[in-house]
Amino acid sequence: MADPINFTPDAPIRSREFRIGCIGAGFIMADIHLAAYHEAGFPVACIASRSPDKAAAVAERWGIATVYDTPKALIEAHDYEILDIAYPPHQQPDLIRHALKQPHIRAILAQKPLALDLATAEALAAEARAAGKILSVNQNMRFDQSMRVLKQVLEHGAVGTPVIASIEMRAIPHWQPFLRDYGRLTLLNMSIHHLDVLRYLFGEVEAISTTVRPDPRTDFAHKDGICVSTLTFRSGLIALSLEDVWAGPRAEGYDGDIYIKWRVEGTTGIAQGSIGWPDYPNGSASTLRYSSQTATDGKWVEPTWTTRWFPQAFAGVMEQLQYALATGTRPALNAEDNLATMALVEAAYRSSEQERTVKLSEFGY
């Protein structure tokens, strides 16, 4: 039967008139942000990183006209309106605070996590508000195509009232060297994707219970390597977020099974799918299919698309900031909303450390 929902897997490009200044020349900027911006036609004016030579190489690759010797020099330049930061989270707050002092910078796109802890994130959001600047946080999983279409399925009411949901990750991330000194690993840097997108899909969380253990593969001290969180939402929905970064184990001569799957069961239907990110750079689109008593006569419907989370979803992240500036509205990924995600991460750490269920009200959320 024909699918009754007019799906839009990728965010429409409604605005692209504001120039972008980029800080960072590592993988996420060089291979993902700038690839998405180039495809979407966003104007990137300048770039800087800790290594001027690396920044120059990335600028040549993407046709960026100006390279500054340092991030500070770029922040103080006047040839752009949006600052895009791809820097380690322990260094990000100082860059944001310096940017908030610059009259020419109208908006800042920060990486997730916004900071290493909730208190610092709250302070940054307050300082941006006081400065009259837009601070947006790059929670890019919300723009993964399957998550966007799932949101549309939910809003259409095709699964009825959501009852139980899960995100099951069995994949091996590349842990950046700077994470070694944080004392916080998976919950802050990987689970945060899943916790945030669950909020995006289902609203605010009442309580979380998290169990963690070290990942045998990760060779530096950490507690939260492999993580299992159960969440209770204010709506009554319960959800599971599993981050298995051991995933197998995958090793030479051993056939692993790497994937990220998700599932939502409601009172009148089911939606399930996969996230294509673990296949990067080979390329695999995320997937979704759903069956609904009310919308599909109980038959499975499977929308398809060719775009991917990496890199196309990142165009949506920058577009929501461009559009917010163009219209004078709050961006979809605003810092104030992100504080509830940071509070959820903080509650997960408290739960794992104190071996109990933690209510978000303990943090004022």
C-alpha positions as CSV (number, residue, x, y, z in Angstrom):
1,M,0.0,0.0,0.0
2,A,1.1,3.6,-0.4
3,D,2.8,5.2,2.5
4,P,0.6,8.0,3.8
5,I,3.4,10.0,5.4
6,N,5.4,12.6,3.3
7,F,8.8,11.8,4.8
8,T,11.7,14.3,4.7
9,P,14.8,12.3,5.7
10,D,17.1,15.3,5.3
11,A,16.5,18.8,6.7
12,P,15.6,21.3,4.0
13,I,18.2,24.0,3.3
14,R,16.2,27.2,4.1
15,S,19.2,29.5,4.7
16,R,22.8,29.6,3.8
17,E,23.7,33.3,3.8
18,F,25.9,33.6,6.9
19,R,29.7,33.1,6.6
20,I,31.3,30.4,8.8
21,G,34.7,30.5,10.6
22,C,36.0,27.0,11.5
23,I,38.2,26.1,14.4
24,G,39.7,22.6,14.1
25,A,41.3,20.6,11.3
26,G,40.9,17.0,12.5
27,F,38.7,14.3,11.2
28,I,35.3,15.6,12.3
29,M,35.9,19.1,10.7
30,A,38.0,18.1,7.7
31,D,36.0,15.0,6.6
32,I,32.5,15.6,8.0
33,H,31.6,19.2,8.7
34,L,33.3,20.7,5.6
35,A,32.1,17.9,3.3
36,A,28.5,18.6,4.4
37,Y,28.9,22.3,4.1
38,H,30.4,22.1,0.7
39,E,27.6,19.9,-0.5
40,A,25.0,22.2,1.0
41,G,26.6,25.4,-0.3
42,F,27.3,27.0,3.0
43,P,30.0,29.8,2.8
44,V,33.1,28.9,4.8
45,A,35.3,32.0,5.1
46,C,38.2,30.9,7.2
47,I,39.8,28.2,9.3
48,A,42.4,27.7,12.1
49,S,43.6,24.9,14.3
50,R,46.4,24.0,16.7
51,S,48.6,23.3,13.6
52,P,48.6,26.0,11.0
53,D,50.1,23.6,8.4
54,K,47.2,21.2,9.0
55,A,44.7,24.0,8.8
56,A,46.3,25.1,5.5
57,A,46.0,21.7,4.0
58,V,42.3,21.4,4.9
59,A,41.8,24.9,3.5
60,E,43.4,23.9,0.2
61,R,41.3,20.8,0.1
62,W,38.0,22.6,0.5
63,G,38.8,26.0,-1.1
64,I,38.8,28.0,2.1
65,A,40.3,31.4,1.4
66,T,41.8,32.4,4.7
67,V,43.9,30.5,7.3
68,Y,44.7,32.0,10.7
69,D,47.7,31.0,12.7
70,T,45.7,30.4,15.9
71,P,42.1,29.9,17.0
72,K,42.4,33.1,19.0
73,A,43.3,35.0,15.9
74,L,40.4,33.6,14.0
75,I,38.0,34.4,16.8
76,E,39.1,38.0,16.7
77,A,38.9,38.3,12.9
78,H,35.8,40.0,11.4
79,D,35.2,38.0,8.2
80,Y,32.4,35.7,9.3
81,E,29.3,35.6,11.5
82,I,29.1,31.9,12.7
83,L,31.9,30.3,14.6
84,D,32.1,26.5,14.3
85,I,34.2,24.8,16.9
86,A,35.6,21.2,16.6
87,Y,37.9,21.1,19.6
88,P,38.3,18.9,22.6
89,P,35.6,19.6,25.3
90,H,38.1,20.6,28.0
91,Q,39.4,23.4,25.7
92,Q,36.0,24.4,24.2
93,P,34.7,26.6,27.1
94,D,37.6,29.1,26.9
95,L,37.1,29.4,23.1
96,I,33.4,30.0,23.6
97,R,33.9,32.6,26.2
98,H,36.4,34.5,24.0
99,A,34.0,34.3,21.1
100,L,31.1,35.7,23.2
101,K,33.2,38.9,23.6
102,Q,33.4,39.5,19.9
103,P,30.8,41.8,18.4
104,H,31.0,40.3,14.9
105,I,30.2,36.7,16.1
106,R,26.5,36.2,16.1
107,A,26.3,32.5,16.7
108,I,28.5,29.6,17.9
109,L,28.2,26.0,17.0
110,A,29.9,23.9,19.8
111,Q,30.7,20.3,19.8
112,K,29.0,17.9,22.1
113,P,29.7,17.5,25.0
114,L,29.4,21.3,25.5
115,A,31.7,20.9,28.5
116,L,33.0,18.1,30.8
117,D,30.3,18.6,33.4
118,L,26.9,20.1,33.8
119,A,27.9,23.1,35.9
120,T,30.3,24.4,33.3
121,A,27.7,23.8,30.6
122,E,25.1,25.7,32.6
123,A,27.5,28.6,33.0
124,L,28.2,28.8,29.3
125,A,24.5,28.8,28.4
126,A,24.0,31.6,30.9
127,E,26.9,33.6,29.5
128,A,25.8,33.3,25.9
129,R,22.3,34.4,26.9
130,A,23.7,37.4,28.7
131,A,25.9,38.3,25.7
132,G,22.9,38.1,23.4
133,K,24.6,35.4,21.3
134,I,23.2,32.1,19.9
135,L,25.0,29.1,21.4
136,S,24.1,25.8,19.6
137,V,25.3,22.3,20.4
138,N,26.2,19.8,17.7
139,Q,23.9,16.9,18.8
140,N,24.0,15.6,15.2
141,M,22.3,12.2,15.7
142,R,19.0,14.1,15.7
143,F,19.7,14.8,12.0
144,D,20.4,11.1,11.2
145,Q,17.9,10.3,8.5
146,S,16.3,7.4,10.4
147,M,15.9,9.5,13.5
148,R,14.3,12.3,11.5
149,V,11.9,9.9,9.8
150,L,11.2,8.1,13.1
151,K,10.3,11.4,14.6
152,Q,7.8,12.0,11.7
153,V,6.3,8.5,12.3
154,L,5.8,9.3,15.9
155,E,4.3,12.7,15.3
156,H,1.9,11.1,12.7
157,G,0.7,8.8,15.5
158,A,1.5,5.7,13.4
159,V,2.7,3.7,16.4
160,G,0.1,5.1,18.8
161,T,1.4,5.9,22.3
162,P,5.1,4.8,22.6
163,V,5.5,2.1,25.3
164,I,9.1,0.9,25.1
165,A,12.1,1.9,23.1
166,S,15.8,0.8,22.7
167,I,19.0,1.8,21.1
168,E,21.5,-1.1,21.0
169,M,25.0,-0.1,19.9
170,R,27.6,-2.8,19.3
171,A,30.4,-0.8,17.6
172,I,33.9,0.3,18.3
173,P,34.5,4.1,18.3
174,H,37.9,5.7,17.9
175,W,38.7,7.2,21.2
176,Q,40.6,10.5,20.7
177,P,43.9,10.7,22.8
178,F,42.6,13.7,24.8
179,L,40.0,11.5,26.4
180,R,42.6,9.6,28.4
181,D,42.7,12.3,31.1
182,Y,39.0,13.0,31.6
183,G,38.0,10.1,33.9
184,R,34.8,10.1,31.8
185,L,34.6,8.1,28.7
186,T,31.6,6.4,27.0
187,L,28.7,8.1,28.8
188,L,30.0,11.6,28.1
189,N,31.3,11.0,24.6
190,M,29.2,8.3,23.0
191,S,26.1,7.5,25.1
192,I,25.4,11.3,25.0
193,H,24.2,10.8,21.4
194,H,21.7,8.2,22.4
195,L,20.5,9.9,25.5
196,D,20.0,13.1,23.6
197,V,18.1,11.5,20.7
198,L,15.9,9.7,23.1
199,R,14.9,13.0,24.6
200,Y,14.4,14.4,21.1
201,L,12.0,11.6,20.3
202,F,10.2,11.1,23.6
203,G,10.5,14.2,25.8
204,E,11.9,14.6,29.2
205,V,13.3,11.8,31.4
206,E,12.1,11.2,34.9
207,A,14.9,8.8,36.1
208,I,17.8,6.8,34.9
209,S,19.6,3.7,36.1
210,T,23.1,3.1,34.7
211,T,25.5,0.2,35.0
212,V,29.0,0.4,33.6
213,R,32.2,-1.6,33.4
214,P,35.6,-1.0,31.8
215,D,36.1,-2.0,28.1
216,P,38.9,-4.7,27.9
217,R,40.2,-3.2,24.6
218,T,40.7,0.4,25.9
219,D,44.2,0.6,27.2
220,F,43.8,3.7,29.5
221,A,42.2,3.9,32.9
222,H,38.4,4.4,32.8
223,K,35.2,3.1,34.4
224,D,32.5,3.8,31.9
225,G,33.6,1.7,28.9
226,I,30.6,-0.5,28.4
227,C,27.4,1.1,29.5
228,V,23.8,0.0,30.0
229,S,21.1,2.6,30.9
230,T,17.4,2.2,31.6
231,L,15.3,5.4,31.4
232,T,11.9,6.2,32.6
233,F,10.2,9.1,30.8
234,R,7.6,11.4,32.3
235,S,5.2,10.0,29.7
236,G,5.6,6.5,31.2
237,L,7.7,5.2,28.4
238,I,10.7,3.1,29.4
239,A,13.8,2.9,27.2
240,L,17.2,1.1,27.1
241,S,20.4,2.6,25.9
242,L,23.3,0.1,25.4
243,E,26.8,1.1,24.4
244,D,28.9,-2.1,23.8
245,V,32.2,-0.8,22.6
246,W,33.8,-4.2,23.2
247,A,31.5,-5.6,20.4
248,G,32.6,-9.1,19.9
249,P,35.4,-8.9,20.5
250,R,36.5,-8.0,17.0
251,A,40.0,-9.1,16.3
252,E,42.1,-10.5,13.5
253,G,40.8,-13.9,12.5
254,Y,37.5,-13.3,14.3
255,D,34.3,-12.4,12.5
256,G,32.6,-9.8,14.6
257,D,29.1,-8.4,14.4
258,I,29.2,-4.6,14.4
259,Y,25.9,-2.6,14.3
260,I,23.6,-0.1,15.9
261,K,20.0,-1.0,16.0
262,W,16.9,0.8,17.5
263,R,13.3,-0.2,18.1
264,V,10.1,1.6,19.3
265,E,7.0,-0.3,20.2
266,G,3.7,1.5,20.6
267,T,0.1,0.8,21.3
268,T,-0.8,0.6,17.6
269,G,2.5,-0.1,15.8
270,I,6.2,-0.9,15.8
271,A,9.1,1.0,14.2
272,Q,12.7,-0.4,14.0
273,G,15.8,0.3,12.1
274,S,19.6,0.7,12.1
275,I,22.2,3.4,12.1
276,G,24.7,3.4,9.2
277,W,27.5,5.1,11.1
278,P,29.6,2.0,11.9
279,D,30.1,1.3,8.2
280,Y,31.9,4.7,7.7
281,P,33.8,5.4,5.4
282,N,32.5,2.6,3.1
283,G,29.1,4.2,3.3
284,S,25.8,2.8,4.5
285,A,22.5,4.7,4.9
286,S,20.6,4.3,8.1
287,T,17.3,2.3,7.8
288,L,13.8,2.4,9.1
289,R,10.7,0.3,8.7
290,Y,7.4,0.4,10.5
291,S,4.1,-1.4,10.8
292,S,1.0,0.3,12.0
293,Q,-2.6,-0.8,12.6
294,T,-3.8,2.7,11.7
295,A,-1.4,3.9,9.0
296,T,-0.2,0.8,7.1
297,D,-3.0,-1.8,7.6
298,G,-0.6,-3.8,9.7
299,K,1.9,-4.2,6.8
300,W,5.6,-3.2,7.0
301,V,6.5,0.0,5.2
302,E,10.2,0.8,4.5
303,P,11.0,4.3,3.3
304,T,14.5,4.6,1.7
305,W,17.0,7.3,1.1
306,T,20.6,7.5,-0.1
307,T,22.0,10.2,2.2
308,R,23.9,9.3,5.4
309,W,24.5,10.5,9.0
310,F,28.1,11.0,8.0
311,P,28.4,13.5,6.4
312,Q,25.0,14.7,5.2
313,A,23.3,15.0,8.6
314,F,25.8,17.7,9.5
315,A,24.3,20.0,6.9
316,G,21.1,20.0,9.0
317,V,23.1,20.9,12.1
318,M,24.5,24.0,10.4
319,E,21.3,24.8,8.6
320,Q,19.3,25.0,11.8
321,L,21.8,27.7,13.0
322,Q,21.7,29.6,9.7
323,Y,17.9,29.6,9.8
324,A,17.8,30.8,13.5
325,L,20.0,33.7,12.6
326,A,18.0,34.5,9.5
327,T,14.6,34.4,11.3
328,G,15.6,35.7,14.8
329,T,14.3,32.4,16.3
330,R,15.9,29.9,18.7
331,P,17.8,27.1,17.0
332,A,16.5,23.6,17.3
333,L,19.8,22.6,18.9
334,N,20.0,25.4,21.5
335,A,22.2,25.3,24.5
336,E,19.3,25.6,27.0
337,D,17.7,22.5,25.7
338,N,21.1,20.7,25.7
339,L,21.5,21.3,29.4
340,A,18.8,18.6,30.0
341,T,20.9,16.2,28.0
342,M,24.0,17.1,30.1
343,A,21.9,16.6,33.2
344,L,21.0,13.2,32.0
345,V,24.6,12.3,31.5
346,E,25.5,13.6,34.9
347,A,22.6,11.5,36.4
348,A,24.0,8.5,34.6
349,Y,27.4,9.0,36.2
350,R,25.8,9.4,39.6
351,S,23.7,6.3,39.1
352,S,26.7,4.2,38.2
353,E,28.8,5.5,41.0
354,Q,26.1,5.2,43.7
355,E,24.5,2.1,42.3
356,R,21.0,3.4,42.4
357,T,18.3,4.9,40.2
358,V,18.7,8.7,39.9
359,K,15.9,11.2,39.3
360,L,16.6,14.1,37.1
361,S,15.0,16.3,39.7
362,E,18.1,15.9,41.7
363,F,19.8,18.2,39.2
364,G,16.8,20.5,38.8
365,Y,15.6,19.0,35.5
